[in-house]
Amino acid sequence: MNHVNKIEWKPGNMLYPLPAVMVSCGSAENEYNIITISWTGTVNTNPPMVYISVRPERHSYQILKKNKEFVINLTTEKLARATDFNGVKSGREINKFKVTNLTPVPARKINTVLIGESPVNIECKVTEIIHLGSHDMFIAEVVNINVDEKLIDKKTGRFRLDKAKLLSYSHGFYYILGKRIGRFGWSVKKNENK
């Protein structure tokens, strides 16, 4: 069998790119924290569910486990430095909101805060914690979404997330999402605009 010039690589996480998000958590001001996560994604449509995977030794882990609520805050080009900082510094030592000049805003449906500068805030309630190995997966139901009004097209009412310059993470580096090349189903439709 021909392997077309492929070499074997050690088994590991190679599903890239991933979203680079900041997760905010904590039920009281002295507990509020931010953790940058790329091990996150969609689990289910109805009910809407997501997951985040967190190492037990991370400061946010115990906060998440105790409160069972968090907000996934999407990140952008403007938030890139804060996103990286909140992934390498620990909330045990500093107040990440103060150090990064991010604004804690009370969530609407859960007892924690979201990041005011984020274009989209996904409020989540944990339904299950799965112990996997290096990380534990927090599966959560999405109970509310907050969207920056600048991303809503005033003429059409259409949500324009593509205008946010979202941040992604790929094998140790951050990138801004780029050029659109198609729309879901465009490959099978005639005369479909991309």
DARALIN-V871621 format. One record per backbone hydrogen bond with DSSP energy under -1.0 kcal/mol. NH is the residue of the N-H (numbers start at 1). CO is the residue of the C=O. E is the energy in kcal/mol with one decimal. If there is no record, write none. Layout:
nh=<NH	NH>
co=<CO	CO>
e=<E	E>
This chain:
nh=<16	18	20	21	22	23	24	25	31	32	33	35	36	37	40	41	43	44	49	50	51	52	53	54	58	61	64	65	66	67	68	70	71	72	73	74	77	80	83	84	85	86	87	88	89	93	94	99	100	102	105	107	112	114	116	118	121	122	123	124	125	126	127	128	130	132	133	136	137	138	139	140	141	142	143	144	146	148	151	152	153	157	160	163	164	167	168	169	170	173	175	177	186	188>
co=<14	169	167	37	73	35	71	33	28	28	25	23	86	21	38	51	49	49	44	140	41	138	39	136	55	58	60	61	62	63	64	124	24	122	22	120	165	77	79	80	81	82	84	84	85	90	90	95	96	97	114	112	110	105	103	115	146	72	144	70	141	68	139	139	137	135	135	54	130	52	128	50	125	48	123	123	121	119	148	149	158	153	151	160	161	75	175	18	173	170	168	166	183	185>
e=<-1.4	-2.7	-1.4	-2.5	-2.3	-3.3	-2.2	-2.2	-2.4	-1.2	-2.2	-2.3	-1.0	-2.7	-2.0	-1.5	-2.8	-1.5	-2.2	-2.4	-1.9	-1.4	-2.2	-2.5	-1.8	-1.0	-3.0	-2.7	-2.3	-2.4	-2.4	-1.9	-2.3	-2.5	-2.7	-2.5	-1.5	-1.4	-2.7	-2.4	-2.7	-2.7	-1.3	-1.0	-2.2	-1.1	-1.1	-2.5	-2.1	-1.9	-2.5	-2.7	-1.3	-3.2	-3.0	-1.5	-2.4	-2.9	-2.8	-2.8	-2.3	-2.3	-3.2	-1.7	-2.7	-1.6	-1.0	-2.7	-2.8	-3.4	-2.7	-2.9	-2.8	-2.9	-2.6	-1.2	-2.5	-2.7	-2.3	-1.5	-2.9	-3.0	-3.8	-1.8	-1.9	-1.9	-3.2	-3.2	-3.1	-1.1	-2.6	-2.5	-2.9	-1.5>
